[in-house]
């Protein structure tokens, strides 16, 4: 239990060192890095049979393989974001650094509790709590575009949670007599009518709008005005991936995987959700291809990757769930790095326009290499991190006869190659001798190197993740 509390509360504990920031900036960052590394080390040692319940208030948390993987990912991503923020905050919102770290660290703890929820009510409360905590980070710049982004975020996450997600929980309580994630009755074990089951499944998928399924998909690209550390850590990991983890637990513990498979193998029950998620992925891949804003391009790409995770969940098999959780990890590492690259261009060269970056790219070929490796990983290029998760998804979709899911996955991946090539097209063109090439800040370089190492060296940890679910 102690290890669990250390991992959950480490970001909040790190805030105790925040007063050091104004007096000794380096000491604050050093202490934050050490705390994040300790929490990362402890997260590896967590046991997957831990539960803690307060029945009087309906609060319950549990550490299962899904939440353990998420906690490790959160700790790793937090460590990387601290390194990146050391230089990034020199260029942006110097007077708002305290606000930035307070909301960021508290949100990490809330997201971790949400992922470790032991029942639907605990999940809902902390999922909901994460929405107002994200708003100050999205609107940190306090300009027109960031305020509009925050408004869109609230509208497309708060309202679905209250009026779609919550009713789904109440219906589940009525049907099952419980909302616990444990060895209790599931929709499959009590043979819930498929029409009712498909309705509740639809409510969960759409109501948990951090999954970014149509019609609540546009909030994520609209948050592109948010600072790069927010996009890299929150939008690539701690916000959107809480929706993915939530749906994995709901599919496994509330519905039962066999029941999910029964629903989605019939178009008129749950099979149409395959097409909703798949078409969301293809549409957002197209939008990524046509936008000139680098951060917005990466955000549209994230929406598509979330849909691929949902497609793997909707197969309703153990291997599909394993593929989904693996893609949560591999996508988070590569996509957060891409957001940090966009932050580098925004900080050092004051632009996120792909057209303008195309002229800068010949002078920043090392950054072009980072974009290429991260982009190819997300595409599923052998033998980078994303290859293992996408290959597993594709094989399972094909073997389970979910051919439409496989087609959506392959089509989206091909488009993914095109919108990654865009910023890199001019990489090997002659350099302009009059152009002033600027140095890559040291902490940003460290961030890129660690991310690339995790992508290239994925064969060392991917088998451990897969073994955890066997």
Secondary structure as UniProt FT lines:
FT   HELIX           2..14
FT   HELIX           15..17
FT   TURN            18..19
FT   HELIX           20..23
FT   HELIX           25..44
FT   TURN            48..49
FT   STRAND          50..54
FT   TURN            55..58
FT   STRAND          59..63
FT   HELIX           65..91
FT   HELIX           94..96
FT   HELIX           97..115
FT   HELIX           120..138
FT   TURN            139..141
FT   HELIX           144..160
FT   HELIX           161..165
FT   HELIX           166..176
FT   TURN            187..191
FT   HELIX           194..207
FT   HELIX           209..211
FT   TURN            214..215
FT   HELIX           218..222
FT   HELIX           223..225
FT   HELIX           228..229
FT   HELIX           230..238
FT   HELIX           240..249
FT   HELIX           250..255
FT   HELIX           257..264
FT   HELIX           267..271
FT   HELIX           272..290
FT   HELIX           294..314
FT   HELIX           318..348
FT   HELIX           354..360
FT   HELIX           361..363
FT   HELIX           365..379
FT   TURN            382..383
FT   HELIX           385..399
FT   TURN            400..401
FT   HELIX           403..424
FT   TURN            425..428
FT   TURN            433..434
FT   HELIX           442..456
FT   HELIX           458..460
FT   HELIX           462..469
//
